[in-house]
Structures are given as structure tokens and as C-alpha cells.
Amino acid sequence: MDNFSIMSLEPLLKGSKSKVYQAQVIRVVETFIRFLQEHALCNKTFMTGDRLDDMTVRIMRSDLTDEGFEVVRLAMNKWLRGHDRGKPIEDVSVLEKELKKLRSK
């Protein structure tokens, strides 16, 4: 299986010099990582507390369990689009719904 990047913080932060934009991007990545870790969907620990320590964090395919990758594949873009339409960043219901469906099979 090929290994590839799922999400990388550093290039996202370079999208704008605005501190507001950068803070929002960090919140998105932290929320996503928190979801993955809380549901045992990754093979490594990215955050030990509530905040990212490493601003160069990159989530690779190999960092995710097979179930974690399926959640990413099926729901990550829907979750991100919801935030573009005004849903709170911390609303991970789309991710949770997909995970529930996968685990019920």
C-alpha cells in the first residue's frame, strides 16, 4: 500500500499570514487529531494534551488504522465542507456518524 499525506499543517498555515486564519487552521487540525485519537483511529500519538506542540505535524496514511482511513476517506471532506458553511469546527458529528456506520457492520 502506498503511503501518502492525509493532512499537513505547515502548508495550510502558509495559506495566509492572517493570525485569525492560522488560529482557525490549527483548531481544525487539533479537532481532527483529537477525534482520531479519542476513537483509536491512529497508530501514533500526535497530541498529548489539548494543543498541538508540533506545528509541522503531518498525518500520513500509515499513521491511521484501516478503520481510521475509511472514516477519512468517507467523511473528512464532508466535515470540512460543513465548516465552510458555518458549522462549528468542534462539531465532529459527520465523522462520528460515519464511524458508527463502519463499526456497526
N, CA and C atoms as a LAMMPS dump frame, in Angstrom:
ITEM: TIMESTEP
0
ITEM: NUMBER OF ATOMS
315
ITEM: BOX BOUNDS ff ff ff
-5.0000000000000000e+02 5.0000000000000000e+02
-5.0000000000000000e+02 5.0000000000000000e+02
-5.0000000000000000e+02 5.0000000000000000e+02
ITEM: ATOMS id mol type element x y z
1 1 1 N 0.843 -1.179 0
2 1 2 C 0 0 0
3 1 3 C 0.887 1.24 0
4 2 1 N 0.518 2.198 -0.818
5 2 2 C 1.27 3.447 -0.868
6 2 3 C 1 4.281 0.369
7 3 1 N 2.028 4.987 0.812
8 3 2 C 1.883 5.908 1.923
9 3 3 C 1.786 7.315 1.357
10 4 1 N 0.863 8.084 1.858
11 4 2 C 0.67 9.442 1.356
12 4 3 C 0.141 10.322 2.474
13 5 1 N 0.22 11.614 2.256
14 5 2 C -0.198 12.588 3.253
15 5 3 C -1.717 12.751 3.249
16 6 1 N -2.307 12.689 4.428
17 6 2 C -3.739 12.926 4.604
18 6 3 C -3.967 14.402 4.935
19 7 1 N -3.156 14.914 5.858
20 7 2 C -3.28 16.307 6.288
21 7 3 C -1.921 16.765 6.794
22 8 1 N -1.521 17.943 6.366
23 8 2 C -0.247 18.508 6.785
24 8 3 C -0.461 19.958 7.209
25 9 1 N -0.108 20.27 8.432
26 9 2 C -0.396 21.592 8.982
27 9 3 C 0.436 22.701 8.343
28 10 1 N 1.709 22.465 8.159
29 10 2 C 2.606 23.529 7.705
30 10 3 C 2.154 24.207 6.408
31 11 1 N 1.829 23.465 5.353
32 11 2 C 1.373 24.147 4.129
33 11 3 C 0.046 24.885 4.321
34 12 1 N -0.821 24.357 5.177
35 12 2 C -2.086 25.036 5.438
36 12 3 C -1.851 26.384 6.103
37 13 1 N -0.895 26.436 7.018
38 13 2 C -0.592 27.692 7.702
39 13 3 C -0.011 28.734 6.752
40 14 1 N 0.645 28.276 5.703
41 14 2 C 1.236 29.2 4.738
42 14 3 C 0.189 29.797 3.794
43 15 1 N -1.063 29.329 3.907
44 15 2 C -2.149 29.832 3.058
45 15 3 C -2.47 31.299 3.295
46 16 1 N -2.109 31.8 4.471
47 16 2 C -2.363 33.207 4.794
48 16 3 C -1.487 33.61 5.973
49 17 1 N -1.115 34.879 5.99
50 17 2 C -0.346 35.4 7.126
51 17 3 C -1.256 35.886 8.241
52 18 1 N -2.55 35.866 8.001
53 18 2 C -3.524 36.303 8.993
54 18 3 C -3.468 35.394 10.225
55 19 1 N -3.312 35.979 11.378
56 19 2 C -3.267 35.213 12.634
57 19 3 C -4.622 34.557 12.901
58 20 1 N -5.707 35.208 12.516
59 20 2 C -7.039 34.642 12.701
60 20 3 C -7.183 33.376 11.854
61 21 1 N -6.78 33.45 10.593
62 21 2 C -6.82 32.301 9.699
63 21 3 C -5.972 31.162 10.258
64 22 1 N -4.745 31.468 10.654
65 22 2 C -3.845 30.445 11.161
66 22 3 C -4.388 29.79 12.431
67 23 1 N -4.98 30.577 13.308
68 23 2 C -5.571 30.02 14.532
69 23 3 C -6.722 29.075 14.184
70 24 1 N -7.507 29.431 13.179
71 24 2 C -8.614 28.576 12.766
72 24 3 C -8.093 27.266 12.167
73 25 1 N -7.072 27.34 11.352
74 25 2 C -6.483 26.142 10.76
75 25 3 C -5.962 25.215 11.861
76 26 1 N -5.29 25.782 12.842
77 26 2 C -4.771 24.978 13.956
78 26 3 C -5.921 24.305 14.703
79 27 1 N -7.011 25.036 14.931
80 27 2 C -8.179 24.442 15.603
81 27 3 C -8.762 23.285 14.795
82 28 1 N -8.814 23.423 13.488
83 28 2 C -9.328 22.347 12.631
84 28 3 C -8.453 21.107 12.78
85 29 1 N -7.148 21.281 12.669
86 29 2 C -6.223 20.142 12.756
87 29 3 C -6.275 19.515 14.145
88 30 1 N -6.291 20.331 15.183
89 30 2 C -6.367 19.803 16.552
90 30 3 C -7.669 19.022 16.767
91 31 1 N -8.772 19.549 16.275
92 31 2 C -10.059 18.877 16.425
93 31 3 C -10.052 17.535 15.707
94 32 1 N -9.503 17.517 14.503
95 32 2 C -9.427 16.291 13.713
96 32 3 C -8.554 15.245 14.409
97 33 1 N -7.383 15.66 14.861
98 33 2 C -6.482 14.741 15.554
99 33 3 C -7.115 14.237 16.85
100 34 1 N -7.74 15.112 17.589
101 34 2 C -8.408 14.708 18.836
102 34 3 C -9.45 13.623 18.544
103 35 1 N -10.249 13.81 17.49
104 35 2 C -11.247 12.808 17.106
105 35 3 C -10.562 11.474 16.804
106 36 1 N -9.522 11.506 15.992
107 36 2 C -8.823 10.268 15.642
108 36 3 C -8.278 9.554 16.877
109 37 1 N -7.637 10.308 17.745
110 37 2 C -7.026 9.708 18.932
111 37 3 C -8.079 9.189 19.911
112 38 1 N -9.139 9.945 20.127
113 38 2 C -10.171 9.524 21.075
114 38 3 C -10.88 8.252 20.637
115 39 1 N -10.901 7.996 19.333
116 39 2 C -11.595 6.816 18.822
117 39 3 C -10.635 5.717 18.363
118 40 1 N -9.369 5.826 18.757
119 40 2 C -8.35 4.811 18.434
120 40 3 C -8.264 4.542 16.935
121 41 1 N -8.228 5.623 16.165
122 41 2 C -8.176 5.513 14.705
123 41 3 C -6.788 5.8 14.139
124 42 1 N -5.817 6.023 15.012
125 42 2 C -4.456 6.267 14.53
126 42 3 C -3.477 5.366 15.283
127 43 1 N -2.347 5.131 14.643
128 43 2 C -1.318 4.241 15.164
129 43 3 C -0.258 4.961 15.974
130 44 1 N -0.357 6.264 16.077
131 44 2 C 0.622 7.024 16.84
132 44 3 C -0.072 8.185 17.532
133 45 1 N 0.618 8.761 18.493
134 45 2 C 0.076 9.886 19.239
135 45 3 C 0.592 11.184 18.629
136 46 1 N -0.326 12.053 18.249
137 46 2 C 0.032 13.343 17.666
138 46 3 C -0.012 14.461 18.695
139 47 1 N -0.931 14.321 19.666
140 47 2 C -1.098 15.347 20.705
141 47 3 C -1.17 14.638 22.053
142 48 1 N -0.457 15.169 23.036
143 48 2 C -0.527 14.589 24.375
144 48 3 C -1.455 15.394 25.279
145 49 1 N -1.751 16.615 24.906
146 49 2 C -2.68 17.459 25.658
147 49 3 C -3.773 17.939 24.74
148 50 1 N -4.288 19.11 25.03
149 50 2 C -5.348 19.68 24.204
150 50 3 C -4.831 20.463 23.007
151 51 1 N -3.536 20.748 22.989
152 51 2 C -2.962 21.607 21.946
153 51 3 C -1.812 20.907 21.229
154 52 1 N -1.655 21.275 19.986
155 52 2 C -0.515 20.773 19.214
156 52 3 C 0.774 21.387 19.732
157 53 1 N 1.773 20.568 19.88
158 53 2 C 3.099 21.06 20.239
159 53 3 C 3.935 21.274 18.983
160 54 1 N 3.672 20.468 17.982
161 54 2 C 4.48 20.459 16.769
162 54 3 C 3.693 21.077 15.615
163 55 1 N 4.116 22.244 15.164
164 55 2 C 3.415 22.936 14.08
165 55 3 C 3.799 22.385 12.702
166 56 1 N 4.574 21.309 12.684
167 56 2 C 4.91 20.662 11.416
168 56 3 C 4.218 19.299 11.31
169 57 1 N 3.208 19.077 12.135
170 57 2 C 2.532 17.773 12.16
171 57 3 C 1.988 17.426 10.777
172 58 1 N 2.156 16.166 10.435
173 58 2 C 1.656 15.635 9.164
174 58 3 C 1.045 14.268 9.449
175 59 1 N -0.179 14.073 9.028
176 59 2 C -0.843 12.78 9.184
177 59 3 C -0.69 12.021 7.873
178 60 1 N -0.046 10.884 7.958
179 60 2 C 0.173 10.041 6.789
180 60 3 C -0.797 8.861 6.817
181 61 1 N -1.011 8.243 5.68
182 61 2 C -1.889 7.062 5.608
183 61 3 C -1.427 6.009 6.606
184 62 1 N -0.125 5.811 6.706
185 62 2 C 0.417 4.783 7.597
186 62 3 C 0.193 5.1 9.074
187 63 1 N -0.154 6.346 9.387
188 63 2 C -0.425 6.735 10.768
189 63 3 C -1.827 6.341 11.212
190 64 1 N -2.665 5.941 10.265
191 64 2 C -4.064 5.62 10.559
192 64 3 C -4.308 4.121 10.532
193 65 1 N -5.232 3.68 11.358
194 65 2 C -5.705 2.307 11.245
195 65 3 C -6.514 2.209 9.95
196 66 1 N -6.831 1.003 9.524
197 66 2 C -7.658 0.845 8.323
198 66 3 C -9.015 1.507 8.53
199 67 1 N -9.573 1.34 9.721
200 67 2 C -10.845 1.97 10.046
201 67 3 C -10.725 3.496 10.033
202 68 1 N -9.618 3.998 10.557
203 68 2 C -9.374 5.439 10.547
204 68 3 C -9.296 5.981 9.134
205 69 1 N -8.625 5.253 8.266
206 69 2 C -8.531 5.698 6.877
207 69 3 C -9.903 5.688 6.208
208 70 1 N -10.728 4.707 6.514
209 70 2 C -12.077 4.663 5.935
210 70 3 C -12.901 5.871 6.387
211 71 1 N -12.791 6.242 7.651
212 71 2 C -13.503 7.427 8.134
213 71 3 C -13.014 8.663 7.378
214 72 1 N -11.706 8.777 7.219
215 72 2 C -11.136 9.912 6.481
216 72 3 C -11.656 9.916 5.048
217 73 1 N -11.584 8.77 4.407
218 73 2 C -11.984 8.652 3.004
219 73 3 C -13.459 9.003 2.803
220 74 1 N -14.297 8.555 3.722
221 74 2 C -15.735 8.732 3.547
222 74 3 C -16.289 10.032 4.129
223 75 1 N -15.616 10.603 5.139
224 75 2 C -16.264 11.706 5.848
225 75 3 C -15.445 12.975 6.031
226 76 1 N -14.138 12.938 5.859
227 76 2 C -13.34 14.126 6.157
228 76 3 C -13.75 15.33 5.307
229 77 1 N -13.918 15.142 4.018
230 77 2 C -14.288 16.273 3.157
231 77 3 C -15.672 16.811 3.488
232 78 1 N -16.616 15.922 3.839
233 78 2 C -17.952 16.376 4.252
234 78 3 C -17.837 17.233 5.515
235 79 1 N -17.029 16.775 6.453
236 79 2 C -16.828 17.512 7.71
237 79 3 C -16.236 18.892 7.43
238 80 1 N -15.216 18.959 6.591
239 80 2 C -14.585 20.24 6.262
240 80 3 C -15.552 21.168 5.523
241 81 1 N -16.336 20.629 4.598
242 81 2 C -17.319 21.454 3.874
243 81 3 C -18.372 22.014 4.825
244 82 1 N -18.745 21.251 5.828
245 82 2 C -19.71 21.74 6.814
246 82 3 C -19.193 22.974 7.532
247 83 1 N -17.922 22.993 7.814
248 83 2 C -17.332 24.159 8.481
249 83 3 C -17.252 25.344 7.54
250 84 1 N -17.057 25.073 6.271
251 84 2 C -17.075 26.159 5.279
252 84 3 C -18.452 26.812 5.221
253 85 1 N -19.482 26.026 5.542
254 85 2 C -20.856 26.54 5.517
255 85 3 C -21.303 27.066 6.881
256 86 1 N -20.388 27.121 7.845
257 86 2 C -20.723 27.756 9.115
258 86 3 C -20.88 26.862 10.33
259 87 1 N -20.738 25.542 10.172
260 87 2 C -20.807 24.673 11.343
261 87 3 C -19.59 24.928 12.229
262 88 1 N -19.741 24.789 13.535
263 88 2 C -18.586 24.964 14.42
264 88 3 C -17.502 23.914 14.123
265 89 1 N -16.273 24.321 14.235
266 89 2 C -15.152 23.421 13.963
267 89 3 C -15.226 22.169 14.834
268 90 1 N -15.636 22.336 16.073
269 90 2 C -15.657 21.216 17.011
270 90 3 C -16.816 20.245 16.772
271 91 1 N -17.696 20.541 15.839
272 91 2 C -18.814 19.651 15.524
273 91 3 C -18.287 18.51 14.644
274 92 1 N -18.036 17.378 15.267
275 92 2 C -17.498 16.223 14.546
276 92 3 C -18.583 15.174 14.292
277 93 1 N -19.83 15.595 14.319
278 93 2 C -20.941 14.65 14.165
279 93 3 C -20.876 13.887 12.841
280 94 1 N -20.41 14.512 11.792
281 94 2 C -20.292 13.827 10.491
282 94 3 C -19.271 12.697 10.604
283 95 1 N -18.162 12.96 11.255
284 95 2 C -17.142 11.924 11.445
285 95 3 C -17.672 10.811 12.347
286 96 1 N -18.345 11.2 13.419
287 96 2 C -18.898 10.209 14.352
288 96 3 C -19.943 9.325 13.677
289 97 1 N -20.772 9.921 12.848
290 97 2 C -21.817 9.165 12.145
291 97 3 C -21.191 8.114 11.228
292 98 1 N -20.163 8.506 10.499
293 98 2 C -19.509 7.559 9.596
294 98 3 C -18.823 6.446 10.375
295 99 1 N -18.184 6.799 11.47
296 99 2 C -17.525 5.794 12.301
297 99 3 C -18.553 4.813 12.864
298 100 1 N -19.67 5.317 13.31
299 100 2 C -20.729 4.462 13.84
300 100 3 C -21.208 3.466 12.775
301 101 1 N -21.384 3.963 11.544
302 101 2 C -21.807 3.081 10.456
303 101 3 C -20.768 1.99 10.206
304 102 1 N -19.504 2.374 10.183
305 102 2 C -18.44 1.394 9.943
306 102 3 C -18.386 0.35 11.049
307 103 1 N -18.532 0.781 12.277
308 103 2 C -18.421 -0.143 13.411
309 103 3 C -19.661 -1.021 13.58
310 104 1 N -20.755 -0.659 12.967
311 104 2 C -21.975 -1.47 13.082
312 104 3 C -22.023 -2.586 12.038
313 105 1 N -21.094 -2.544 11.107
314 105 2 C -21.077 -3.583 10.044
315 105 3 C -20.483 -4.873 10.547
